[in-house]
Amino acid sequence: MFNRIFIEKDLRDNPRAKAILNRFSSLPVKEIDAIDDVFQKVKKPYLQKRDNLNLFLGTKKGKLVKEAPDAYGLSGDPHYYFIHAYNCIYECNYCYLQGYFHSPDIVLFLNHEEIANEIEAIAKEQIEKNPTTTPWFHAGEFSDSLALSHITGELPFYFEVFKNLPQGKLEFRTKSANVKNLLELSPLPNVITSFSLSPADKIKKNDLKTPSLKARLSAISKLAKHGHPIGIHFDPVIYDHDFKEKYTNLLKDLTQAISANEIEYISIGVVRFTKDVYQQVKMNYPESELLAEELIKAEDGKVRYARAMRMWILQTIKELCLEAGIDSEKIYLCMED
């Protein structure tokens, strides 16, 4: 998976770092003072992740928990995301990370206690302001939450944090089927694993190197039977002429894996790019179907389908969700007003 490991000197005796180094004992290891001294210093093309990927182990500095943008989660509660990693082993051709960092190398941050301290402080502040509020904390903004969880070993730690923070909620966002470690943990009602799903042909064309739809649905079924709460993201929706039929079939397969009333929520979002990411997509995937439909610069500055087309797609899929038995209050439109 990796060619080389870079580790901050201060972490050489860190138990988490030692466990990761032992797993990759055959790889060369270079000590560095700080990740920022090496990572992104020389621009590395996104597609080099296919055969030239390094692993960085470090401590996240600065703000560890950040306020999420509007329409990031269910409305009515405050939403935050925390940063425990940069970049992803998968290669989704619409991924905004290809225009965000100047390197596809994987960075794992190991100072989870400091992250937890910020989570607890923010939750306390929000609950003191409004005792009925539910502060949400999302993992997976800059990296898939589960894909490397067998390597990082962080899941039990965050389960323990939220076991002691019952009024808060934690969401692991993923496209992975790597759920073995989750199945070894006792479920918590406030720790939700949410899966991004697309029709099978879209996953094959666009979610490169990710588990298939069948594998993701199998993971959902296993977790649900074990009692773990499940969320679903139909995001990004990529238009084609028979998208309604494909999402009808997807919902049928989904509700065979988990009953509709067991699903915590479903978000629906249409494919979108920042200007920089759109340029990277055109360069990296010039034959992609992502470029087949007319895209415009929308009101928020992002490159999207025209608003009327977006609203039609979103409303169509929302109606399909309702027909499949999903309660209306469990459905929200992602990153749309």
N, C-alpha and C positions, 0 to 999 in steps of 0.2 A: 504493500500500500504506500509506504513512504521510502524515500531515498536516504534521508538524513534527519536527525533530530537536533534542534537547537534548544538549549535550556538555560534559563537565567541562573547565574551562579548561586544566588540566594536560595534556590529551590533544590539544590543538589541533594540535600538531606531530607527533603519533604517526602513524607510517606506516600502521598499520591503520585508524586513524580517518580519515586523509586518503583512503584508498581507498574507504571507505564513503561519505564526504561527496561524493566525486567521482561516485559511482554515483547519488546523489540530489541532484545539483547544483541542481535546480530548487526544492528545498524550503527553506523558511525555517529558519535555524539560530540557536539561542539558547545562549549560553555560561552555564554555571552553576558554582558552586563544588563542589557534590557532588550526586550523584543523590538522596540522602536528603533534600536540601533541597526537592525538587520532587515526586519520585515518591511517590505514595500520600498526599501532604499533603492533597489534596482527594479524597474518595471518588468513584470513577468507576465507574458500573455496568458489570458484566461484558459485557453485550450491546452496549455502545457500541463494542466492538471491531469491529463490523460496518461502521461508517462514521466512526469518530473514534479513530484509533490513532496514537500518537506513538512515536518511537524515541529511546531514551536510550543514550548511549555513555559508559561510565565504567570505573572501577577497582573491583574487588570488594575490600572490606575484611574484616578478621576472618579467621575460619577458612574456607579455600577448599576443603578436602577433608574430608568428614564420613563417619563410620561409618554404613553402611547398616543399616536395621532387619533383624530376623531374617526368614529366608525371602525375602530380596530376590533371591538368586541361588542357584546350585548350592551345596549344603551341603558343608562340609568345608574351605572356604577363607575368608579374611577378605574382606569386601566393603565398598567405599567408593564414594561418589559425589562428583563435583566440580561446582562451580557456575560455569558460564560464561555463563549467561543467565537472565533471568526472563521468563516468559510465552511464549505460543505464538500463531502466526498462525492456527492451526486453532481449531475451536469444538466440540470434543466435549462433548456435553451432560452427561456424567458427570464431566467434568474437575475434579479437586480444586482447581485453581488459581482457580476462580471463588469459592471460599471461603477462599483463602489470602492473596492480595494484595487490596488495596483499589483496584486499578487493573489493567486488562488491557493497558496499554501495554507495549511490548517494551523490555527492557533487555539490552544486549549488554555484557559485560565483556571488556576487551581486555588485561588483564594475564596473558596465558597463561604467560609465563615464570615468574611467581610461583606459578601453579597447578601447573605442571610441577615446580617445586622441592619443593612439598609432596608431590606424588605420589611423587617419587623418594625423599624422606626417609622417608615411610611405608613404601614398598616395602622399602627397605633395613632398616628396623627390623623389619618382619615376617619378612624372610628371615633376618636374624641370629638371631631367636628360634627359627625353624624353617626350616632350609635347604631342606626339601622343599615348603614352602608356596607357593601361587600367589595373591598379592594381586590382587584384581580392582578395577578402577576404572570406574565407570559414568558416562556422560554422558547427560543427557536427563531428569533428575529434575524440573527446573523449566521445561524448554523442549524442544521436539523437536530432536534432535541434527543432523538433516540439512536440515530445511525451509529454513533460511536460510544453509546452509553455503557457497553460492555468493556470498553477500554478506560473510560473516565471513572466509572464506578460511583458517580455522584447521585444516582437516583435515591438510594436509601437515605442519604443526608437530607435531601429536600423533602422527602416524605416525612421525616422526623420534624423538620422545621414547620411544615404545615399541619402536622398532627397537633402541634402546640399553638397553632394559629387558626383555629376552626372558623373564624369569621372571614378569613381571607380565602382566596381561591388561587390555585396554581394550574396553569395550562401548559402541557408539553405539546408543541406543534411539530408534526412529523409527516414524512412520506415513507418512513421506514417500516419494516415488518420485524424489526429487532426488539421483540417484546419479552424475551426470556427473563431478563432481570426484573421487569415489571411483574411478571407472573410469580416471582418469588417474594413479592411484597404484599402485605395486607392492604386491600383497597382502602382509600379514604374518600368520603363523599365530596371533599373539596379539592381533590387532585384529579384533573381531567386530562386524558390523553386525546388529542384531536388529530384526525387524519385528513390530509389533503387528498381528495379523490377527483379523478377525471374519468371519462369513458376510456375503455381499454385501449382503443386505437390512439387516443390522444397521449396517453401515458407512453406508449411505445414510440410515438413520433417526437414527443417533446420532453418528457421526464426521463432523460437519458440516464442510464445506470441505476435507476431506482427500481424497487420491487414492483412487480406487476400489480394490476388491480386485484387479481385473484389472491395474491399473497397478502396484500393490505387488508382485504376483506376477511381473510382467514385470521389475521392478527386481531382485527376488531372483534371477531366472534369469540376468540379465545379470551381476550381481556374482558369482554362483556359477561361471559359465563363465569369468569373469576370474580366479577363484581366491580370492576374498574369503570368509572364513568367515562363515557365516550362523547366527543364532539366531532363534527364533520365540517370540512371546508370544501365547498365546490368553488375552488379558486386556484388558478385563473380559468375562467371559462373562455375557450377559444372557439370562435364561431365557425360553423360550416352549415351547409344547407339542411342537414338532417339532425341538428343538435338536439331538437326536441325529442326525437325518437331515441337518441343515444342517452339522454339524461333520464328518460322514462325507464329504459333498461337498467341504467346505473342505479336508480332508486329501487327498482325491483330487486336487484342483486343485493343492495345494501340492506333492505328490510328483511331479506332472508338471513343475513348474517347477524343482525341485531334488530329487535323489534322497534318500530317507530317511536313508541312511548319511552323507550330506554335512551334514546338519543338526547343529549343535553341541549344541543343547539346545532343549527346548520347555518353557516355563512355562505353567501353567494357573491362572487366578485368576478368582474370581467377583466381580461388581460390588460395590463397597463405598464407603461415604462416612463422613467424619467428620460429626458433628452439624451443624456450620456449613455444610459443603458440601451436605448433604441439604436444609437450609433454602433454600439458593441454588438448587438444582435445582428444588425445588417452586415457587419464585418465577419462575425464568427459563424453565422448560419444564413448565408445569402439565399439558400433554397428553401428556407423554412416557411411553413404555412402561416406562421405569425405575420408574415409580410404580405400575405395574399389579399387581405381586405384593406379597404381605405382606412387609414388612421389619421387622426387630427390632433392638434395641440388643444387640449381641453382647458376648462376654466381654471383648473388647479395647476396648469403648466405641464401636466403629464400627457404623454402620447397615448391616445385611446381611440376606440370606436366613437363615432359621433354619438351625442347624448341620446337622441331618439332611439338609435339602434341599441345602445347599452340598456336603456330602460326596458325596451321590448324583450331583450334576452333575459334580463334579470327577473322581470315579472313572469315571463313564461316558465322559468325554472322554479320560481317561488310557487306558482300555481301547481306545478308538478309535485312539489314537496307537500303541499297541502293535500293533494289528492292521494298521496302515499301515506297520509296519516300523521304528518308532522304538525304539531300545534303552531299556530301563527306566531305566538309570542316567542317561540324558539328560533325563529328565522330572522336573520338580519343581513342587510346588504353591506358588504365589506368595502370600505374606502369610497363610499358614495354618500352624498347628502340625502 
